[in-house]
Amino acid sequence: MSNNPSSGSKKQQFDKIVGRLSTMVSRIYGGYLTYVPINDLSKGFRSRYELQLNKSRWSIVDEKDLYCSINYNGEVCGACRIRLDRPLSHKEIAQLHTTIQLTISSALASLRKIDSLKEIESQLETALNHSVDWSLFDQHSVGHWQNYDFNISVQDGESTELNLSCLIFSADDSTGRKVALEIHNFSDRFAFVSSNDIDPRCLENPQRIYELGRISLLVPEILDLSNDQQCGILEYLASLPGREGPTILVVTQRPMQELKSNPQMVPQLLKRLSSSIIVASSTLNLSQTTQVARSFVQATKIDQRPPQESLI
């Protein structure tokens, strides 16, 4: 436990977050959820589940008793135990894992930086109320959620080895998905999905984009979007005071001049993307696109190094 005088109150707020997650689990699935800090995991538990925890995998005691690890900045910081009233399908487990991981890791990031109870509760409410609307993805007959784990070395004055997880909805391992993984390699703050895998209604309505919560959009080819989808993104971007909310990253192999003159392209959207976010034009291979994506993430000034202060 840190000597920081606010660490006790932070622990209380974190307990509230876990309590609300447990309420949500109970309401949706039945049963309950408890959070176990890494320091409180017994030797027997760790020896039995260490492999699964380190790989961010679910460990199933039986079909109604699940454990999942919680990662923050590449480190396992604890585990959640979910005791259910009924067995879950693989899809339900993936959805539950995503909600828990994103909510708790978001809470950890907030608690490290924010002492205000009001701000903490506000961020929690946002995480829960604007979490992924899974019904948006249920419309697709193909595709599934997968959690990828990988290591990446970051050269920033010194070599730092990170172990990160990436959630992605994909129908295959095409280049677009690989690009998403490469982008996520450089940032544990975002999970990326391809716009091709999202129900079109989601992009046509700016409010629907908000419902994606922390999951950001990777648009492998902007011209693949309909006029209504492009306008939905444009309205969403226009409503943001800054770069708050989901990130929209466009990677296109079309030359900029072709985009500007193409009747399928909404000119205002192209201007907004070019000036405030990113359009990677010309014929980029995976390696080149990765470099562009990394430059974009660096520009957002995301700190990859885990804070030294212990949270809980």
ChimeraX attribute file (.defattr): number of C-alpha atoms within 10 A of each C-alpha:
attribute: neighborCount
match mode: 1-to-1
recipient: residues
	/A:1	11
	/A:2	12
	/A:3	9
	/A:4	11
	/A:5	8
	/A:6	12
	/A:7	19
	/A:8	15
	/A:9	14
	/A:10	23
	/A:11	15
	/A:12	12
	/A:13	19
	/A:14	23
	/A:15	15
	/A:16	14
	/A:17	21
	/A:18	20
	/A:19	16
	/A:20	16
	/A:21	22
	/A:22	21
	/A:23	16
	/A:24	17
	/A:25	20
	/A:26	17
	/A:27	11
	/A:28	10
	/A:29	17
	/A:30	16
	/A:31	18
	/A:32	18
	/A:33	23
	/A:34	16
	/A:35	21
	/A:36	17
	/A:37	15
	/A:38	15
	/A:39	11
	/A:40	11
	/A:41	14
	/A:42	11
	/A:43	11
	/A:44	9
	/A:45	10
	/A:46	14
	/A:47	10
	/A:48	12
	/A:49	20
	/A:50	17
	/A:51	12
	/A:52	16
	/A:53	21
	/A:54	16
	/A:55	18
	/A:56	22
	/A:57	19
	/A:58	19
	/A:59	18
	/A:60	15
	/A:61	11
	/A:62	9
	/A:63	13
	/A:64	14
	/A:65	16
	/A:66	19
	/A:67	23
	/A:68	24
	/A:69	28
	/A:70	26
	/A:71	24
	/A:72	21
	/A:73	21
	/A:74	19
	/A:75	14
	/A:76	18
	/A:77	19
	/A:78	19
	/A:79	22
	/A:80	22
	/A:81	18
	/A:82	22
	/A:83	22
	/A:84	18
	/A:85	14
	/A:86	12
	/A:87	15
	/A:88	15
	/A:89	10
	/A:90	10
	/A:91	12
	/A:92	12
	/A:93	14
	/A:94	17
	/A:95	15
	/A:96	17
	/A:97	22
	/A:98	20
	/A:99	18
	/A:100	21
	/A:101	21
	/A:102	24
	/A:103	22
	/A:104	23
	/A:105	18
	/A:106	17
	/A:107	21
	/A:108	21
	/A:109	16
	/A:110	19
	/A:111	23
	/A:112	15
	/A:113	10
	/A:114	14
	/A:115	15
	/A:116	14
	/A:117	13
	/A:118	10
	/A:119	13
	/A:120	20
	/A:121	17
	/A:122	11
	/A:123	16
	/A:124	22
	/A:125	15
	/A:126	15
	/A:127	19
	/A:128	18
	/A:129	12
	/A:130	16
	/A:131	19
	/A:132	21
	/A:133	16
	/A:134	11
	/A:135	9
	/A:136	17
	/A:137	19
	/A:138	13
	/A:139	12
	/A:140	13
	/A:141	8
	/A:142	12
	/A:143	14
	/A:144	16
	/A:145	17
	/A:146	14
	/A:147	15
	/A:148	14
	/A:149	16
	/A:150	13
	/A:151	12
	/A:152	14
	/A:153	13
	/A:154	14
	/A:155	9
	/A:156	8
	/A:157	6
	/A:158	8
	/A:159	10
	/A:160	13
	/A:161	13
	/A:162	21
	/A:163	20
	/A:164	23
	/A:165	25
	/A:166	23
	/A:167	22
	/A:168	22
	/A:169	21
	/A:170	19
	/A:171	15
	/A:172	12
	/A:173	9
	/A:174	9
	/A:175	12
	/A:176	20
	/A:177	20
	/A:178	14
	/A:179	24
	/A:180	25
	/A:181	23
	/A:182	20
	/A:183	26
	/A:184	23
	/A:185	24
	/A:186	23
	/A:187	21
	/A:188	21
	/A:189	21
	/A:190	21
	/A:191	26
	/A:192	25
	/A:193	23
	/A:194	20
	/A:195	23
	/A:196	18
	/A:197	18
	/A:198	18
	/A:199	15
	/A:200	17
	/A:201	14
	/A:202	21
	/A:203	24
	/A:204	22
	/A:205	18
	/A:206	20
	/A:207	13
	/A:208	18
	/A:209	25
	/A:210	20
	/A:211	20
	/A:212	19
	/A:213	20
	/A:214	22
	/A:215	23
	/A:216	21
	/A:217	23
	/A:218	23
	/A:219	22
	/A:220	22
	/A:221	17
	/A:222	24
	/A:223	17
	/A:224	15
	/A:225	19
	/A:226	16
	/A:227	14
	/A:228	15
	/A:229	21
	/A:230	24
	/A:231	20
	/A:232	22
	/A:233	20
	/A:234	21
	/A:235	16
	/A:236	20
	/A:237	24
	/A:238	13
	/A:239	11
	/A:240	10
	/A:241	8
	/A:242	9
	/A:243	12
	/A:244	9
	/A:245	18
	/A:246	20
	/A:247	18
	/A:248	20
	/A:249	23
	/A:250	21
	/A:251	22
	/A:252	21
	/A:253	17
	/A:254	18
	/A:255	12
	/A:256	16
	/A:257	10
	/A:258	11
	/A:259	19
	/A:260	16
	/A:261	11
	/A:262	12
	/A:263	11
	/A:264	15
	/A:265	20
	/A:266	21
	/A:267	15
	/A:268	13
	/A:269	19
	/A:270	19
	/A:271	14
	/A:272	15
	/A:273	18
	/A:274	14
	/A:275	10
	/A:276	11
	/A:277	17
	/A:278	17
	/A:279	24
	/A:280	20
	/A:281	18
	/A:282	13
	/A:283	12
	/A:284	16
	/A:285	11
	/A:286	14
	/A:287	11
	/A:288	13
	/A:289	21
	/A:290	21
	/A:291	14
	/A:292	19
	/A:293	24
	/A:294	18
	/A:295	14
	/A:296	16
	/A:297	18
	/A:298	14
	/A:299	10
	/A:300	11
	/A:301	9
	/A:302	12
	/A:303	13
	/A:304	17
	/A:305	11
	/A:306	12
	/A:307	12
	/A:308	7
	/A:309	12
	/A:310	11
	/A:311	19
	/A:312	20
